[in-house]
Amino acid sequence: MAKIDTKLKSEKKKVTDMAKKNKTIEEAAIPYINSGLAEPFAIAIARDVSLIEQILDLWEQDWWKQYPPEDILVCAVLDGELSEDDGRWLNEIRSDHERLALACVTKDIELDWARALLGAGYLDHPEAVPDVLDGGHPVAIARIRRIKVDADLLPPQLGFSLSKKKNKQSNSPDYSLKKSVTAADYVQIEKILLKLNTEDLQSILHGHQPLSGTDDWMRGHISRTWQRINSRTFSKNEQLQGLRNLADDIILKGRSSMKKDQLRESILKLRTSLRGRISSVMKKHDLTFE
């Protein structure tokens, strides 16, 4: 009985402490609410001040205002689970691909997987995407439905049905590979690049860079570019000069004539392309990160 009493007191203390913490967060949010911020945004700042820039970036955008502040997509950005850029992109596809967008929000699938699927030819075919989400192979579904796709850019088969979450196998080879590529640092990427041949390296850089360099040059360029852009958040408020400097560093194709938004979008597209293509060659050679 003494042990039970001690356990009960401990649990009651946890509940009390949590209530005090929530009260403190709500109190800390009051100045932001009084200044005109919606309550979910204010609470998000009070909870984690390191997210101030991201939260206010979202507040100043128009795209989310079609939803209530409590919407699942809006809250995912407020909680720092999605960047404002990613949230805006999911909003853009949500009307035609709501199931896909919400699966990204709930992290049932990776954002890069979704980007690759739509970018490879599924964007204008919302009727076909559920078949892929239900475990159908993207190549097979496209061929059956006579959809023109770029097979080299298509993401791997999910290997599970999102409509049957209890059957989800998050450790399936294809799913784990895609997730690992997104999270890989440049050192891990360098190790993978050393195992690739000239044709593989050229396939990664095709359309982004001239292919006349040596294998070592291509490996170095891919690795440096990955280091600079893979894990970086590109805020809408980022200065033009900073984007220009980055574009020069990674030798972004066509950069000299681009304006700020064009530079930002081109860098984001390059990042998505690198992730998808590296994932593809890793799958081709059955490579994994050490």
Phi, psi and omega in degrees: 000324179297319180294322179294316178300317180298317180296318180296317179298321180296316181292321178297322179295320179299316180297316180297315180298320179295320179297319178295319180297316179297321178296320180296317179297316179297320178293320180293337181279344186303315180301324180288322177294317179297334179276355175114003181278140176297148187306314180300324178291317180296316180295322180298319177293317181297328181286323183209097184292344178291346181262011184306310184299315181294319182294317180286330172302316179293316181303324184277353178274157181265337191298324186281347188287354173282349179248160170290153181302340181272003181301146185301323180290316179298316181295326179296324177288318180298325181279358180081008179282335176229145173285164178297323178299313181295320178297319179295320179295318179296325176296321181296325182265351190297323183296322180265335186228056186298317182297318178295315181299314182291330176294329175289320180298317181277000177065027171289331173225163180278145177302318182295328176297314180295317179300316182296317181299310182290321181293335182276354176140355184270355186304317183268016181228065182299337180290339183267335185300319178302328179295324177288321179294336178274009175106359179290146179288130183305322180293315182295315180299318180297318182291317179299317182273000180059047176263131179280118181228162172264100186300330181291336182262351181295141177284167179291161176298139182295320179085006176203164180259125179290341178279354179228074188299334181293341179265003183297133179241086185291348179259015176295148187306312184295316183295315180296322181298313182297319180294320182293322180300315181299322184271354186292142173268175188292334178293317177296321179295320179301319181295322178291318183298327179295340181266000183261150179266180184302316181298320179296315181297319179293325179294328178289321185268351186306127180087347180254325184217154172300146186256021183270356181285165177288167177301319180296321179295315181296318178299315181297319182293316179298316181296315180295319180296316178302315181299324185279330191237345189295314185257007184274142175264123182261096182291148176297337183269005181298141184286148181301317184296322178296320178292322178296318179298317179295316180300322177293318182299321183262006179053054181294128183294130178077013188295329188298331183258005185270144172272178187305307183295325178294319177299313182298313181295322180293322178294318179296321178294321178298318180298314179297319180296315180299315181299313182294318183287322177294320176300320182296315181288330176295318177296320181302319183259008180056048181261147175224162178282141180283000000 
